[in-house]
Amino acid sequence: PPEHRKLYHMFSRLKKAVMCGQEILALSQHELCTARTKLEAQAYSKWLSGQLFMEKMNWDEAREHFKSVKTIYEKLAGAAANLEGRGDIYSQKVDEIVPMIRYCDYKLGDRGA
C-alpha cells in the first residue's frame, strides 16, 4: 500500500535526522564551542528524538525529551535575557514545546497537566 511506503519513508528520514542531531551534539562538545552552543545542540538533538518518539507513539519517551528541551531553553532564555533580543528567541521555543508536552500528557491519560 502507498500509505505504508510513505510512513516508512517518513520514519527513515526522521531516524536519519536524529542521527545527524546526535552528530551535531558530539561535535559541539569540542573545547572551542561555547556553553550556549553546547546547550543549543543538546536541545536540538533531544527535540529531534522527541519528534521521533512522538511519531512512534512512544508518549512517555517523547514527553521526557520535550521536557528536557523546555528546561534547556528556559535556562538559555534566562541567561540571554541581558542580550539584545536573544531571550525572546528561546522563550518562543519554550512556547512551541509546551503544547507537545501537553499532547503527550493527554495521550498518556494525565489530564491534570
Biopython code that builds the backbone (N, CA, C, O; Angstrom):
import numpy as np
from Bio.PDB.StructureBuilder import StructureBuilder

atoms = [
    (1, "PRO", "N", (0.830, -1.206, 0.000)),
    (1, "PRO", "CA", (0.000, 0.000, 0.000)),
    (1, "PRO", "C", (0.871, 1.266, 0.000)),
    (1, "PRO", "O", (1.910, 1.297, 0.659)),
    (2, "PRO", "N", (0.462, 2.289, -0.720)),
    (2, "PRO", "CA", (1.236, 3.532, -0.792)),
    (2, "PRO", "C", (1.370, 4.227, 0.562)),
    (2, "PRO", "O", (2.400, 4.842, 0.842)),
    (3, "GLU", "N", (0.343, 4.135, 1.400)),
    (3, "GLU", "CA", (0.409, 4.765, 2.727)),
    (3, "GLU", "C", (1.546, 4.182, 3.553)),
    (3, "GLU", "O", (2.278, 4.914, 4.219)),
    (4, "HIS", "N", (1.690, 2.874, 3.508)),
    (4, "HIS", "CA", (2.741, 2.201, 4.266)),
    (4, "HIS", "C", (4.119, 2.665, 3.796)),
    (4, "HIS", "O", (5.020, 2.877, 4.608)),
    (5, "ARG", "N", (4.272, 2.818, 2.505)),
    (5, "ARG", "CA", (5.549, 3.255, 1.944)),
    (5, "ARG", "C", (5.891, 4.671, 2.378)),
    (5, "ARG", "O", (7.044, 4.965, 2.693)),
    (6, "LYS", "N", (4.894, 5.551, 2.396)),
    (6, "LYS", "CA", (5.099, 6.928, 2.842)),
    (6, "LYS", "C", (5.507, 6.970, 4.308)),
    (6, "LYS", "O", (6.402, 7.722, 4.696)),
    (7, "LEU", "N", (4.845, 6.161, 5.108)),
    (7, "LEU", "CA", (5.156, 6.103, 6.532)),
    (7, "LEU", "C", (6.570, 5.589, 6.763)),
    (7, "LEU", "O", (7.313, 6.134, 7.579)),
    (8, "TYR", "N", (6.932, 4.545, 6.043)),
    (8, "TYR", "CA", (8.287, 4.001, 6.147)),
    (8, "TYR", "C", (9.315, 5.065, 5.762)),
    (8, "TYR", "O", (10.330, 5.224, 6.439)),
    (9, "HIS", "N", (9.053, 5.783, 4.690)),
    (9, "HIS", "CA", (9.973, 6.824, 4.229)),
    (9, "HIS", "C", (10.098, 7.930, 5.276)),
    (9, "HIS", "O", (11.198, 8.414, 5.541)),
    (10, "MET", "N", (8.972, 8.330, 5.869)),
    (10, "MET", "CA", (8.996, 9.376, 6.889)),
    (10, "MET", "C", (9.842, 8.945, 8.095)),
    (10, "MET", "O", (10.671, 9.713, 8.584)),
    (11, "PHE", "N", (9.627, 7.718, 8.567)),
    (11, "PHE", "CA", (10.404, 7.230, 9.701)),
    (11, "PHE", "C", (11.889, 7.136, 9.364)),
    (11, "PHE", "O", (12.744, 7.439, 10.196)),
    (12, "SER", "N", (12.183, 6.716, 8.147)),
    (12, "SER", "CA", (13.567, 6.617, 7.719)),
    (12, "SER", "C", (14.244, 7.985, 7.736)),
    (12, "SER", "O", (15.370, 8.114, 8.216)),
    (13, "ARG", "N", (13.568, 9.001, 7.217)),
    (13, "ARG", "CA", (14.119, 10.351, 7.200)),
    (13, "ARG", "C", (14.245, 10.915, 8.608)),
    (13, "ARG", "O", (15.218, 11.602, 8.918)),
    (14, "LEU", "N", (13.277, 10.634, 9.453)),
    (14, "LEU", "CA", (13.317, 11.135, 10.827)),
    (14, "LEU", "C", (14.438, 10.473, 11.623)),
    (14, "LEU", "O", (15.108, 11.132, 12.419)),
    (15, "LYS", "N", (14.643, 9.184, 11.415)),
    (15, "LYS", "CA", (15.760, 8.496, 12.075)),
    (15, "LYS", "C", (17.100, 9.070, 11.633)),
    (15, "LYS", "O", (18.019, 9.229, 12.437)),
    (16, "LYS", "N", (17.197, 9.381, 10.340)),
    (16, "LYS", "CA", (18.423, 9.971, 9.824)),
    (16, "LYS", "C", (18.646, 11.352, 10.439)),
    (16, "LYS", "O", (19.779, 11.713, 10.756)),
    (17, "ALA", "N", (17.581, 12.119, 10.608)),
    (17, "ALA", "CA", (17.683, 13.439, 11.235)),
    (17, "ALA", "C", (18.143, 13.318, 12.686)),
    (17, "ALA", "O", (18.947, 14.123, 13.156)),
    (18, "VAL", "N", (17.635, 12.316, 13.389)),
    (18, "VAL", "CA", (18.048, 12.086, 14.780)),
    (18, "VAL", "C", (19.539, 11.767, 14.836)),
    (18, "VAL", "O", (20.254, 12.275, 15.701)),
    (19, "MET", "N", (20.003, 10.937, 13.925)),
    (19, "MET", "CA", (21.438, 10.609, 13.894)),
    (19, "MET", "C", (22.278, 11.845, 13.603)),
    (19, "MET", "O", (23.338, 12.028, 14.202)),
    (20, "CYS", "N", (21.817, 12.694, 12.692)),
    (20, "CYS", "CA", (22.542, 13.942, 12.401)),
    (20, "CYS", "C", (22.546, 14.856, 13.621)),
    (20, "CYS", "O", (23.550, 15.510, 13.903)),
    (21, "GLY", "N", (21.435, 14.904, 14.341)),
    (21, "GLY", "CA", (21.373, 15.695, 15.571)),
    (21, "GLY", "C", (22.359, 15.199, 16.608)),
    (21, "GLY", "O", (22.971, 15.995, 17.320)),
    (22, "GLN", "N", (22.515, 13.882, 16.696)),
    (22, "GLN", "CA", (23.474, 13.324, 17.642)),
    (22, "GLN", "C", (24.910, 13.632, 17.217)),
    (22, "GLN", "O", (25.782, 13.832, 18.063)),
    (23, "GLU", "N", (25.150, 13.669, 15.923)),
    (23, "GLU", "CA", (26.478, 14.042, 15.432)),
    (23, "GLU", "C", (26.777, 15.507, 15.748)),
    (23, "GLU", "O", (27.892, 15.848, 16.142)),
    (24, "ILE", "N", (25.781, 16.362, 15.573)),
    (24, "ILE", "CA", (25.951, 17.781, 15.910)),
    (24, "ILE", "C", (26.249, 17.922, 17.397)),
    (24, "ILE", "O", (27.113, 18.704, 17.793)),
    (25, "LEU", "N", (25.532, 17.165, 18.211)),
    (25, "LEU", "CA", (25.772, 17.201, 19.659)),
    (25, "LEU", "C", (27.199, 16.771, 19.983)),
    (25, "LEU", "O", (27.865, 17.396, 20.808)),
    (26, "ALA", "N", (27.663, 15.717, 19.343)),
    (26, "ALA", "CA", (29.029, 15.240, 19.585)),
    (26, "ALA", "C", (30.058, 16.292, 19.145)),
    (26, "ALA", "O", (31.046, 16.526, 19.841)),
    (27, "LEU", "N", (29.825, 16.913, 18.005)),
    (27, "LEU", "CA", (30.749, 17.947, 17.522)),
    (27, "LEU", "C", (30.760, 19.171, 18.440)),
    (27, "LEU", "O", (31.784, 19.838, 18.590)),
    (28, "SER", "N", (29.615, 19.454, 19.047)),
    (28, "SER", "CA", (29.524, 20.639, 19.907)),
    (28, "SER", "C", (30.295, 20.473, 21.213)),
    (28, "SER", "O", (30.498, 21.449, 21.936)),
    (29, "GLN", "N", (30.718, 19.274, 21.519)),
    (29, "GLN", "CA", (31.441, 19.046, 22.759)),
    (29, "GLN", "C", (32.911, 19.457, 22.655)),
    (29, "GLN", "O", (33.658, 19.348, 23.628)),
    (30, "HIS", "N", (33.315, 19.921, 21.499)),
    (30, "HIS", "CA", (34.687, 20.386, 21.295)),
    (30, "HIS", "C", (34.954, 21.591, 22.185)),
    (30, "HIS", "O", (34.050, 22.381, 22.457)),
    (31, "GLU", "N", (36.177, 21.728, 22.630)),
    (31, "GLU", "CA", (36.535, 22.798, 23.562)),
    (31, "GLU", "C", (36.357, 24.201, 22.978)),
    (31, "GLU", "O", (36.238, 25.167, 23.732)),
    (32, "LEU", "N", (36.337, 24.325, 21.664)),
    (32, "LEU", "CA", (36.159, 25.636, 21.047)),
    (32, "LEU", "C", (34.701, 26.118, 21.060)),
    (32, "LEU", "O", (34.429, 27.298, 20.837)),
    (33, "CYS", "N", (33.784, 25.210, 21.318)),
    (33, "CYS", "CA", (32.368, 25.581, 21.349)),
    (33, "CYS", "C", (32.005, 26.205, 22.696)),
    (33, "CYS", "O", (32.488, 25.787, 23.748)),
    (34, "THR", "N", (31.153, 27.202, 22.630)),
    (34, "THR", "CA", (30.714, 27.870, 23.855)),
    (34, "THR", "C", (29.690, 27.005, 24.584)),
    (34, "THR", "O", (29.147, 26.054, 24.022)),
    (35, "ALA", "N", (29.440, 27.349, 25.833)),
    (35, "ALA", "CA", (28.445, 26.626, 26.627)),
    (35, "ALA", "C", (27.066, 26.766, 25.983)),
    (35, "ALA", "O", (26.279, 25.820, 25.978)),
    (36, "ARG", "N", (26.777, 27.949, 25.442)),
    (36, "ARG", "CA", (25.485, 28.160, 24.793)),
    (36, "ARG", "C", (25.336, 27.257, 23.573)),
    (36, "ARG", "O", (24.267, 26.690, 23.345)),
    (37, "THR", "N", (26.397, 27.123, 22.793)),
    (37, "THR", "CA", (26.355, 26.254, 21.614)),
    (37, "THR", "C", (26.107, 24.806, 22.025)),
    (37, "THR", "O", (25.334, 24.090, 21.389)),
    (38, "LYS", "N", (26.767, 24.392, 23.090)),
    (38, "LYS", "CA", (26.580, 23.020, 23.579)),
    (38, "LYS", "C", (25.139, 22.784, 24.015)),
    (38, "LYS", "O", (24.558, 21.739, 23.722)),
    (39, "LEU", "N", (24.563, 23.767, 24.722)),
    (39, "LEU", "CA", (23.177, 23.624, 25.172)),
    (39, "LEU", "C", (22.212, 23.633, 23.996)),
    (39, "LEU", "O", (21.251, 22.864, 23.978)),
    (40, "GLU", "N", (22.458, 24.492, 23.016)),
    (40, "GLU", "CA", (21.591, 24.537, 21.836)),
    (40, "GLU", "C", (21.645, 23.216, 21.069)),
    (40, "GLU", "O", (20.615, 22.726, 20.606)),
    (41, "ALA", "N", (22.825, 22.646, 20.934)),
    (41, "ALA", "CA", (22.974, 21.363, 20.246)),
    (41, "ALA", "C", (22.264, 20.250, 21.020)),
    (41, "ALA", "O", (21.634, 19.376, 20.426)),
    (42, "GLN", "N", (22.369, 20.292, 22.332)),
    (42, "GLN", "CA", (21.695, 19.293, 23.161)),
    (42, "GLN", "C", (20.179, 19.413, 23.012)),
    (42, "GLN", "O", (19.484, 18.406, 22.876)),
    (43, "ALA", "N", (19.670, 20.638, 23.037)),
    (43, "ALA", "CA", (18.231, 20.854, 22.889)),
    (43, "ALA", "C", (17.753, 20.375, 21.521)),
    (43, "ALA", "O", (16.707, 19.736, 21.413)),
    (44, "TYR", "N", (18.517, 20.684, 20.483)),
    (44, "TYR", "CA", (18.134, 20.282, 19.131)),
    (44, "TYR", "C", (18.108, 18.760, 18.996)),
    (44, "TYR", "O", (17.177, 18.196, 18.423)),
    (45, "SER", "N", (19.126, 18.110, 19.522)),
    (45, "SER", "CA", (19.189, 16.654, 19.451)),
    (45, "SER", "C", (18.020, 16.016, 20.199)),
    (45, "SER", "O", (17.397, 15.076, 19.705)),
    (46, "LYS", "N", (17.731, 16.531, 21.384)),
    (46, "LYS", "CA", (16.621, 15.988, 22.167)),
    (46, "LYS", "C", (15.273, 16.271, 21.503)),
    (46, "LYS", "O", (14.359, 15.449, 21.570)),
    (47, "TRP", "N", (15.151, 17.449, 20.856)),
    (47, "TRP", "CA", (13.909, 17.779, 20.168)),
    (47, "TRP", "C", (13.665, 16.808, 19.012)),
    (47, "TRP", "O", (12.547, 16.325, 18.827)),
    (48, "LEU", "N", (14.714, 16.524, 18.236)),
    (48, "LEU", "CA", (14.576, 15.567, 17.134)),
    (48, "LEU", "C", (14.187, 14.186, 17.658)),
    (48, "LEU", "O", (13.321, 13.520, 17.089)),
    (49, "SER", "N", (14.830, 13.762, 18.740)),
    (49, "SER", "CA", (14.498, 12.455, 19.320)),
    (49, "SER", "C", (13.060, 12.443, 19.822)),
    (49, "SER", "O", (12.344, 11.455, 19.657)),
    (50, "GLY", "N", (12.645, 13.540, 20.433)),
    (50, "GLY", "CA", (11.261, 13.648, 20.900)),
    (50, "GLY", "C", (10.272, 13.544, 19.757)),
    (50, "GLY", "O", (9.227, 12.907, 19.891)),
    (51, "GLN", "N", (10.597, 14.167, 18.628)),
    (51, "GLN", "CA", (9.738, 14.071, 17.451)),
    (51, "GLN", "C", (9.618, 12.625, 16.972)),
    (51, "GLN", "O", (8.531, 12.166, 16.621)),
    (52, "LEU", "N", (10.744, 11.915, 16.961)),
    (52, "LEU", "CA", (10.721, 10.515, 16.533)),
    (52, "LEU", "C", (9.873, 9.679, 17.475)),
    (52, "LEU", "O", (9.047, 8.883, 17.029)),
    (53, "PHE", "N", (10.071, 9.854, 18.779)),
    (53, "PHE", "CA", (9.273, 9.088, 19.750)),
    (53, "PHE", "C", (7.794, 9.440, 19.633)),
    (53, "PHE", "O", (6.933, 8.576, 19.800)),
    (54, "MET", "N", (7.502, 10.690, 19.351)),
    (54, "MET", "CA", (6.108, 11.112, 19.207)),
    (54, "MET", "C", (5.471, 10.427, 17.990)),
    (54, "MET", "O", (4.335, 9.959, 18.067)),
    (55, "GLU", "N", (6.188, 10.370, 16.891)),
    (55, "GLU", "CA", (5.670, 9.703, 15.696)),
    (55, "GLU", "C", (5.509, 8.205, 15.913)),
    (55, "GLU", "O", (4.630, 7.576, 15.323)),
    (56, "LYS", "N", (6.360, 7.638, 16.761)),
    (56, "LYS", "CA", (6.255, 6.207, 17.081)),
    (56, "LYS", "C", (5.200, 5.942, 18.154)),
    (56, "LYS", "O", (4.951, 4.799, 18.537)),
    (57, "MET", "N", (4.587, 7.031, 18.630)),
    (57, "MET", "CA", (3.565, 6.969, 19.681)),
    (57, "MET", "C", (4.125, 6.442, 20.989)),
    (57, "MET", "O", (3.414, 5.811, 21.770)),
    (58, "ASN", "N", (5.382, 6.699, 21.219)),
    (58, "ASN", "CA", (6.025, 6.384, 22.497)),
    (58, "ASN", "C", (5.955, 7.676, 23.317)),
    (58, "ASN", "O", (6.924, 8.430, 23.409)),
    (59, "TRP", "N", (4.781, 7.906, 23.907)),
    (59, "TRP", "CA", (4.454, 9.193, 24.521)),
    (59, "TRP", "C", (5.322, 9.517, 25.718)),
    (59, "TRP", "O", (5.691, 10.674, 25.915)),
    (60, "ASP", "N", (5.658, 8.518, 26.525)),
    (60, "ASP", "CA", (6.463, 8.777, 27.722)),
    (60, "ASP", "C", (7.866, 9.257, 27.357)),
    (60, "ASP", "O", (8.354, 10.239, 27.917)),
    (61, "GLU", "N", (8.510, 8.569, 26.424)),
    (61, "GLU", "CA", (9.847, 8.976, 25.983)),
    (61, "GLU", "C", (9.809, 10.350, 25.320)),
    (61, "GLU", "O", (10.684, 11.184, 25.555)),
    (62, "ALA", "N", (8.794, 10.580, 24.493)),
    (62, "ALA", "CA", (8.667, 11.873, 23.819)),
    (62, "ALA", "C", (8.516, 12.988, 24.848)),
    (62, "ALA", "O", (9.156, 14.035, 24.740)),
    (63, "ARG", "N", (7.668, 12.758, 25.842)),
    (63, "ARG", "CA", (7.443, 13.776, 26.876)),
    (63, "ARG", "C", (8.729, 14.089, 27.628)),
    (63, "ARG", "O", (9.027, 15.256, 27.884)),
    (64, "GLU", "N", (9.491, 13.068, 27.984)),
    (64, "GLU", "CA", (10.739, 13.294, 28.719)),
    (64, "GLU", "C", (11.740, 14.097, 27.880)),
    (64, "GLU", "O", (12.422, 14.981, 28.398)),
    (65, "HIS", "N", (11.822, 13.788, 26.601)),
    (65, "HIS", "CA", (12.731, 14.545, 25.732)),
    (65, "HIS", "C", (12.269, 15.997, 25.614)),
    (65, "HIS", "O", (13.082, 16.918, 25.697)),
    (66, "PHE", "N", (10.981, 16.200, 25.423)),
    (66, "PHE", "CA", (10.459, 17.560, 25.285)),
    (66, "PHE", "C", (10.607, 18.356, 26.589)),
    (66, "PHE", "O", (10.853, 19.561, 26.559)),
    (67, "LYS", "N", (10.457, 17.684, 27.719)),
    (67, "LYS", "CA", (10.666, 18.378, 28.996)),
    (67, "LYS", "C", (12.118, 18.823, 29.143)),
    (67, "LYS", "O", (12.391, 19.913, 29.646)),
    (68, "SER", "N", (13.042, 17.982, 28.706)),
    (68, "SER", "CA", (14.463, 18.354, 28.742)),
    (68, "SER", "C", (14.725, 19.560, 27.842)),
    (68, "SER", "O", (15.459, 20.477, 28.211)),
    (69, "VAL", "N", (14.116, 19.545, 26.661)),
    (69, "VAL", "CA", (14.270, 20.663, 25.728)),
    (69, "VAL", "C", (13.732, 21.943, 26.355)),
    (69, "VAL", "O", (14.363, 22.996, 26.269)),
    (70, "LYS", "N", (12.579, 21.849, 26.976)),
    (70, "LYS", "CA", (11.959, 23.015, 27.618)),
    (70, "LYS", "C", (12.867, 23.581, 28.706)),
    (70, "LYS", "O", (13.049, 24.795, 28.799)),
    (71, "THR", "N", (13.431, 22.709, 29.519)),
    (71, "THR", "CA", (14.334, 23.139, 30.588)),
    (71, "THR", "C", (15.567, 23.838, 30.022)),
    (71, "THR", "O", (15.988, 24.875, 30.535)),
    (72, "ILE", "N", (16.136, 23.276, 28.978)),
    (72, "ILE", "CA", (17.323, 23.881, 28.366)),
    (72, "ILE", "C", (16.995, 25.260, 27.815)),
    (72, "ILE", "O", (17.740, 26.214, 28.039)),
    (73, "TYR", "N", (15.883, 25.369, 27.093)),
    (73, "TYR", "CA", (15.515, 26.663, 26.508)),
    (73, "TYR", "C", (15.158, 27.689, 27.582)),
    (73, "TYR", "O", (15.412, 28.881, 27.408)),
    (74, "GLU", "N", (14.575, 27.237, 28.684)),
    (74, "GLU", "CA", (14.286, 28.170, 29.785)),
    (74, "GLU", "C", (15.585, 28.714, 30.374)),
    (74, "GLU", "O", (15.686, 29.904, 30.671)),
    (75, "LYS", "N", (16.573, 27.843, 30.540)),
    (75, "LYS", "CA", (17.876, 28.296, 31.048)),
    (75, "LYS", "C", (18.531, 29.262, 30.073)),
    (75, "LYS", "O", (19.079, 30.287, 30.478)),
    (76, "LEU", "N", (18.473, 28.935, 28.794)),
    (76, "LEU", "CA", (19.056, 29.814, 27.781)),
    (76, "LEU", "C", (18.326, 31.157, 27.728)),
    (76, "LEU", "O", (18.954, 32.199, 27.542)),
    (77, "ALA", "N", (17.014, 31.132, 27.888)),
    (77, "ALA", "CA", (16.235, 32.381, 27.872)),
    (77, "ALA", "C", (16.621, 33.266, 29.046)),
    (77, "ALA", "O", (16.746, 34.482, 28.903)),
    (78, "GLY", "N", (16.809, 32.646, 30.210)),
    (78, "GLY", "CA", (17.211, 33.414, 31.387)),
    (78, "GLY", "C", (18.599, 33.999, 31.241)),
    (78, "GLY", "O", (18.842, 35.144, 31.619)),
    (79, "ALA", "N", (19.505, 33.213, 30.693)),
    (79, "ALA", "CA", (20.878, 33.680, 30.533)),
    (79, "ALA", "C", (20.998, 34.727, 29.432)),
    (79, "ALA", "O", (21.841, 35.622, 29.502)),
    (80, "ALA", "N", (20.151, 34.609, 28.417)),
    (80, "ALA", "CA", (20.245, 35.518, 27.273)),
    (80, "ALA", "C", (19.356, 36.746, 27.415)),
    (80, "ALA", "O", (19.323, 37.589, 26.518)),
    (81, "ALA", "N", (18.640, 36.857, 28.518)),
    (81, "ALA", "CA", (17.728, 37.989, 28.693)),
    (81, "ALA", "C", (18.469, 39.323, 28.641)),
    (81, "ALA", "O", (17.898, 40.336, 28.237)),
    (82, "ASN", "N", (19.718, 39.324, 29.043)),
    (82, "ASN", "CA", (20.504, 40.565, 29.039)),
    (82, "ASN", "C", (21.005, 40.946, 27.648)),
    (82, "ASN", "O", (21.375, 42.096, 27.408)),
    (83, "LEU", "N", (21.016, 39.978, 26.737)),
    (83, "LEU", "CA", (21.479, 40.258, 25.377)),
    (83, "LEU", "C", (20.331, 40.853, 24.559)),
    (83, "LEU", "O", (19.161, 40.671, 24.898)),
    (84, "GLU", "N", (20.659, 41.543, 23.515)),
    (84, "GLU", "CA", (19.650, 42.215, 22.715)),
    (84, "GLU", "C", (18.771, 41.228, 21.940)),
    (84, "GLU", "O", (19.191, 40.676, 20.923)),
    (85, "GLY", "N", (17.552, 41.015, 22.432)),
    (85, "GLY", "CA", (16.573, 40.201, 21.724)),
    (85, "GLY", "C", (16.768, 38.704, 21.766)),
    (85, "GLY", "O", (15.916, 37.973, 21.262)),
    (86, "ARG", "N", (17.831, 38.220, 22.334)),
    (86, "ARG", "CA", (18.104, 36.782, 22.321)),
    (86, "ARG", "C", (17.143, 35.997, 23.218)),
    (86, "ARG", "O", (16.741, 34.883, 22.881)),
    (87, "GLY", "N", (16.781, 36.580, 24.349)),
    (87, "GLY", "CA", (15.895, 35.876, 25.274)),
    (87, "GLY", "C", (14.552, 35.563, 24.653)),
    (87, "GLY", "O", (13.940, 34.546, 24.981)),
    (88, "ASP", "N", (14.081, 36.425, 23.757)),
    (88, "ASP", "CA", (12.787, 36.210, 23.111)),
    (88, "ASP", "C", (12.790, 34.971, 22.229)),
    (88, "ASP", "O", (11.786, 34.266, 22.135)),
    (89, "ILE", "N", (13.913, 34.710, 21.588)),
    (89, "ILE", "CA", (14.008, 33.541, 20.709)),
    (89, "ILE", "C", (13.821, 32.261, 21.526)),
    (89, "ILE", "O", (13.072, 31.365, 21.137)),
    (90, "TYR", "N", (14.507, 32.193, 22.650)),
    (90, "TYR", "CA", (14.408, 30.995, 23.480)),
    (90, "TYR", "C", (13.036, 30.886, 24.146)),
    (90, "TYR", "O", (12.511, 29.783, 24.301)),
    (91, "SER", "N", (12.461, 32.006, 24.537)),
    (91, "SER", "CA", (11.110, 31.990, 25.119)),
    (91, "SER", "C", (10.097, 31.492, 24.096)),
    (91, "SER", "O", (9.162, 30.769, 24.438)),
    (92, "GLN", "N", (10.288, 31.879, 22.852)),
    (92, "GLN", "CA", (9.409, 31.406, 21.781)),
    (92, "GLN", "C", (9.541, 29.894, 21.614)),
    (92, "GLN", "O", (8.548, 29.199, 21.399)),
    (93, "LYS", "N", (10.762, 29.391, 21.713)),
    (93, "LYS", "CA", (10.981, 27.943, 21.617)),
    (93, "LYS", "C", (10.269, 27.207, 22.752)),
    (93, "LYS", "O", (9.691, 26.140, 22.547)),
    (94, "VAL", "N", (10.320, 27.794, 23.960)),
    (94, "VAL", "CA", (9.610, 27.195, 25.099)),
    (94, "VAL", "C", (8.125, 27.133, 24.789)),
    (94, "VAL", "O", (7.476, 26.115, 25.030)),
    (95, "ASP", "N", (7.584, 28.230, 24.249)),
    (95, "ASP", "CA", (6.159, 28.279, 23.913)),
    (95, "ASP", "C", (5.782, 27.235, 22.863)),
    (95, "ASP", "O", (4.654, 26.742, 22.860)),
    (96, "GLU", "N", (6.707, 26.896, 21.979)),
    (96, "GLU", "CA", (6.452, 25.885, 20.956)),
    (96, "GLU", "C", (6.494, 24.468, 21.531)),
    (96, "GLU", "O", (5.824, 23.573, 21.018)),
    (97, "ILE", "N", (7.268, 24.264, 22.580)),
    (97, "ILE", "CA", (7.439, 22.929, 23.169)),
    (97, "ILE", "C", (6.275, 22.565, 24.096)),
    (97, "ILE", "O", (5.878, 21.402, 24.162)),
    (98, "VAL", "N", (5.732, 23.544, 24.804)),
    (98, "VAL", "CA", (4.689, 23.279, 25.803)),
    (98, "VAL", "C", (3.501, 22.501, 25.228)),
    (98, "VAL", "O", (3.061, 21.544, 25.864)),
    (99, "PRO", "N", (2.956, 22.863, 24.054)),
    (99, "PRO", "CA", (1.840, 22.063, 23.523)),
    (99, "PRO", "C", (2.213, 20.608, 23.229)),
    (99, "PRO", "O", (1.369, 19.718, 23.336)),
    (100, "MET", "N", (3.461, 20.368, 22.864)),
    (100, "MET", "CA", (3.898, 18.992, 22.605)),
    (100, "MET", "C", (3.897, 18.181, 23.893)),
    (100, "MET", "O", (3.502, 17.015, 23.906)),
    (101, "ILE", "N", (4.343, 18.809, 24.974)),
    (101, "ILE", "CA", (4.347, 18.136, 26.276)),
    (101, "ILE", "C", (2.906, 17.854, 26.705)),
    (101, "ILE", "O", (2.597, 16.766, 27.191)),
    (102, "ARG", "N", (2.034, 18.838, 26.522)),
    (102, "ARG", "CA", (0.614, 18.653, 26.879)),
    (102, "ARG", "C", (-0.018, 17.527, 26.075)),
    (102, "ARG", "O", (-0.787, 16.731, 26.613)),
    (103, "TYR", "N", (0.301, 17.459, 24.798)),
    (103, "TYR", "CA", (-0.257, 16.407, 23.955)),
    (103, "TYR", "C", (0.207, 15.034, 24.431)),
    (103, "TYR", "O", (-0.582, 14.090, 24.486)),
    (104, "CYS", "N", (1.481, 14.928, 24.772)),
    (104, "CYS", "CA", (1.994, 13.652, 25.301)),
    (104, "CYS", "C", (1.297, 13.297, 26.612)),
    (104, "CYS", "O", (0.930, 12.143, 26.834)),
    (105, "ASP", "N", (1.117, 14.303, 27.487)),
    (105, "ASP", "CA", (0.402, 14.068, 28.743)),
    (105, "ASP", "C", (-1.022, 13.578, 28.473)),
    (105, "ASP", "O", (-1.508, 12.658, 29.131)),
    (106, "TYR", "N", (-1.674, 14.199, 27.507)),
    (106, "TYR", "CA", (-3.039, 13.809, 27.150)),
    (106, "TYR", "C", (-3.065, 12.364, 26.664)),
    (106, "TYR", "O", (-3.925, 11.583, 27.071)),
    (107, "LYS", "N", (-2.130, 12.014, 25.800)),
    (107, "LYS", "CA", (-2.084, 10.655, 25.277)),
    (107, "LYS", "C", (-1.759, 9.632, 26.354)),
    (107, "LYS", "O", (-2.155, 8.470, 26.254)),
    (108, "LEU", "N", (-1.038, 10.062, 27.380)),
    (108, "LEU", "CA", (-0.719, 9.152, 28.478)),
    (108, "LEU", "C", (-1.856, 9.075, 29.494)),
    (108, "LEU", "O", (-1.820, 8.267, 30.422)),
    (109, "GLY", "N", (-2.860, 9.923, 29.308)),
    (109, "GLY", "CA", (-4.002, 9.900, 30.212)),
    (109, "GLY", "C", (-3.832, 10.786, 31.413)),
    (109, "GLY", "O", (-4.618, 10.708, 32.357)),
    (110, "ASP", "N", (-2.801, 11.647, 31.398)),
    (110, "ASP", "CA", (-2.554, 12.553, 32.512)),
    (110, "ASP", "C", (-3.298, 13.859, 32.231)),
    (110, "ASP", "O", (-2.700, 14.840, 31.789)),
    (111, "ARG", "N", (-4.591, 13.862, 32.488)),
    (111, "ARG", "CA", (-5.435, 15.005, 32.147)),
    (111, "ARG", "C", (-5.259, 16.173, 33.100)),
    (111, "ARG", "O", (-5.736, 17.272, 32.818)),
    (112, "GLY", "N", (-4.596, 15.964, 34.206)),
    (112, "GLY", "CA", (-4.405, 17.039, 35.179)),
    (112, "GLY", "C", (-3.297, 18.008, 34.778)),
    (112, "GLY", "O", (-3.101, 19.028, 35.439)),
    (113, "ALA", "N", (-2.569, 17.703, 33.700)),
    (113, "ALA", "CA", (-1.448, 18.565, 33.296)),
    (113, "ALA", "C", (-1.893, 19.720, 32.436)),
    (113, "ALA", "O", (-1.067, 20.532, 32.018)),
]
sb = StructureBuilder()
sb.init_structure("model")
sb.init_model(0)
sb.init_chain("A")
sb.init_seg("    ")
for serial, (resi, resn, name, xyz) in enumerate(atoms, 1):
    if name == "N":
        sb.init_residue(resn, " ", resi, " ")
    sb.init_atom(name, np.array(xyz, "f"), 0.0, 1.0, " ", f" {name:<3s}", serial, name[0])
structure = sb.get_structure()
